[in-house]
């Protein structure tokens, strides 16, 4: 139980860090868009807005997702859970957490290979900025790892607290 609490605290800390980075990226995007509007009104441009806003949206999405999951902000379709007794909720919650974690882990394995390949080959964007592609890909990979960790910790927590589910279902 102590290890679970430690893992949960670590996951929560990392999720908050990811959310903070996502917030900073939102502020960056606002600033870049406003700068681009100003510059275009003067007949100039940064020439990199589309590229960098795209990178920021991808990174923000994946880095913010674990925090949203932790806070219960993701859309849940509870069609099945609403129709079964509460004591049977935990197996479905566990199943969905494990399946989702497995999917993210599986995808992140391939994404990691892609980041490695981009780094080792020195792949850069085909734009004026010539951004090393492994940087935005790495941010997405970090988000995948964070959501995977969050889901694994959630599954472990469900397993350890399943007696709570059972006792809750016996209350009048």
C-alpha positions as CSV (number, residue, x, y, z in Angstrom):
1,X,0.0,0.0,0.0
2,X,2.9,2.3,0.7
3,X,4.4,1.7,-2.7
4,X,1.0,2.4,-4.3
5,X,0.7,5.7,-2.4
6,X,4.3,6.6,-3.5
7,X,3.5,5.7,-7.1
8,X,0.2,7.7,-7.0
9,X,2.0,10.8,-5.6
10,X,4.7,10.5,-8.2
11,X,2.1,10.2,-10.9
12,X,0.1,13.2,-9.6
13,X,3.3,15.3,-9.4
14,X,4.2,14.4,-13.0
15,X,0.6,15.0,-14.1
16,X,0.7,18.5,-12.6
17,X,4.0,19.2,-14.3
18,X,2.5,18.1,-17.6
19,X,-0.5,20.3,-17.0
20,X,1.8,23.2,-16.2
21,X,3.7,22.7,-19.4
22,X,0.4,22.5,-21.3
23,X,-0.7,25.8,-19.8
24,X,2.6,27.4,-20.7
25,X,2.1,26.1,-24.3
26,X,-1.4,27.7,-24.4
27,X,0.1,31.0,-23.4
28,X,2.9,30.6,-25.9
29,X,0.3,29.9,-28.7
30,X,-1.7,33.0,-27.8
31,X,1.4,35.1,-27.8
32,X,2.6,33.7,-31.1
33,X,-0.8,34.2,-32.8
34,X,-1.0,37.8,-31.5
35,X,2.5,38.5,-32.7
36,X,1.7,37.0,-36.1
37,X,-1.4,39.1,-36.4
38,X,0.6,42.2,-35.5
39,X,3.4,41.4,-37.9
40,X,1.0,40.6,-40.8
41,X,-0.7,43.9,-40.3
42,X,2.7,45.4,-41.0
43,X,3.3,43.2,-44.0
44,X,5.7,40.8,-42.3
45,X,5.6,37.3,-40.8
46,X,7.4,34.9,-38.5
47,X,6.9,32.2,-41.2
48,X,6.8,29.5,-38.5
49,X,3.5,30.0,-36.8
50,X,1.6,27.1,-38.4
51,X,4.4,24.7,-37.7
52,X,5.0,25.7,-34.1
53,X,1.4,26.1,-33.2
54,X,0.9,22.5,-34.5
55,X,3.7,21.2,-32.4
56,X,2.4,23.0,-29.4
57,X,-1.2,21.7,-29.9
58,X,0.1,18.1,-30.1
59,X,2.4,18.5,-27.0
60,X,-0.3,20.3,-25.0
61,X,-2.9,17.6,-25.8
62,X,-0.7,14.7,-24.7
63,X,0.9,16.4,-21.7
64,X,-2.4,17.7,-20.4
65,X,-4.3,14.4,-20.8
66,X,-3.0,12.7,-17.7
67,X,-4.0,15.5,-15.4
68,X,-7.5,15.6,-17.0
69,X,-7.8,11.9,-16.4
70,X,-6.6,12.3,-12.8
71,X,-9.2,15.0,-12.1
72,X,-12.0,13.0,-13.7
73,X,-12.5,15.5,-16.6
74,X,-12.6,13.0,-19.4
75,X,-15.9,12.1,-20.9
76,X,-17.2,8.8,-19.6
77,X,-19.9,6.9,-21.2
78,X,-21.5,5.1,-18.2
79,X,-24.2,3.3,-20.1
80,X,-23.0,0.0,-18.7
81,X,-22.0,1.2,-15.2
82,X,-25.5,2.8,-14.7
83,X,-27.2,-0.5,-15.3
84,X,-25.2,-2.8,-13.0
85,X,-24.8,-2.9,-9.2
86,X,-22.0,-0.8,-7.7
87,X,-20.2,-3.9,-6.4
88,X,-19.5,-4.9,-10.1
89,X,-18.2,-1.5,-11.1
90,X,-14.6,-2.2,-10.1
91,X,-14.0,-5.1,-12.6
92,X,-15.2,-2.9,-15.5
93,X,-13.1,0.1,-14.3
94,X,-10.1,-2.2,-13.9
95,X,-10.6,-3.6,-17.4
96,X,-11.0,-0.3,-19.0
97,X,-7.9,1.1,-17.3
98,X,-5.8,-1.9,-18.2
99,X,-6.9,-2.0,-21.8
100,X,-6.4,1.8,-22.2
101,X,-3.0,1.6,-20.5
102,X,-2.0,-1.3,-22.8
103,X,-3.0,0.6,-25.9
104,X,-1.0,3.7,-24.9
105,X,2.0,1.6,-23.9
106,X,1.8,-0.3,-27.2
107,X,1.6,2.9,-29.2
108,X,4.4,4.5,-27.2
109,X,6.7,1.7,-28.1
110,X,6.3,2.4,-31.8
111,X,6.4,6.2,-31.2
112,X,9.7,5.8,-29.1
113,X,11.2,4.0,-32.1
114,X,10.1,6.8,-34.3
115,X,11.6,9.5,-32.0
116,X,14.9,7.5,-31.9
117,X,14.9,7.2,-35.7
118,X,14.3,11.0,-36.1
119,X,17.1,11.8,-33.6
120,X,19.7,9.4,-35.0
121,X,19.0,10.4,-38.6
122,X,18.9,14.1,-37.8
123,X,15.5,14.5,-39.3
124,X,14.4,18.2,-39.5
125,X,11.2,19.9,-40.6
126,X,11.0,20.9,-44.2
127,X,10.3,24.5,-43.3
128,X,12.3,27.6,-42.8
129,X,12.8,26.8,-39.1
130,X,14.3,23.4,-39.8
131,X,13.1,22.1,-36.4
132,X,14.6,18.8,-35.2
133,X,11.5,16.6,-35.4
134,X,12.5,14.5,-32.4
135,X,11.7,17.5,-30.1
136,X,8.0,17.7,-30.8
137,X,7.8,13.9,-31.2
138,X,9.5,13.6,-27.8
139,X,7.0,15.8,-26.1
140,X,4.2,13.6,-27.4
141,X,6.0,10.5,-26.3
142,X,6.4,12.0,-22.8
143,X,2.7,12.6,-22.7
144,X,2.0,9.0,-23.7
145,X,4.3,7.7,-20.9
146,X,2.5,10.0,-18.4
147,X,-1.0,8.8,-19.4
148,X,0.3,5.2,-19.3
149,X,1.7,5.6,-15.8
150,X,-1.5,7.3,-14.7
151,X,-3.6,4.4,-16.0
152,X,-1.4,1.7,-14.5
153,X,-1.5,3.5,-11.1
154,X,-5.3,3.8,-11.5
155,X,-5.6,0.1,-12.2
156,X,-3.4,-0.8,-9.2
157,X,-5.5,1.5,-7.0
158,X,-8.7,-0.1,-8.2
159,X,-7.3,-3.6,-7.3
160,X,-6.2,-2.5,-3.9
161,X,-9.4,-0.7,-3.1
162,X,-11.9,-3.1,-4.5
163,X,-13.0,-4.0,-1.0
164,X,-14.2,-0.3,-0.8
165,X,-16.3,-0.9,-3.9
166,X,-17.8,-4.0,-2.3
167,X,-18.5,-2.3,1.0
168,X,-20.1,0.7,-0.8
169,X,-22.5,-1.5,-2.6
170,X,-23.7,-3.1,0.6
171,X,-24.8,0.3,2.1
172,X,-28.5,1.0,2.1
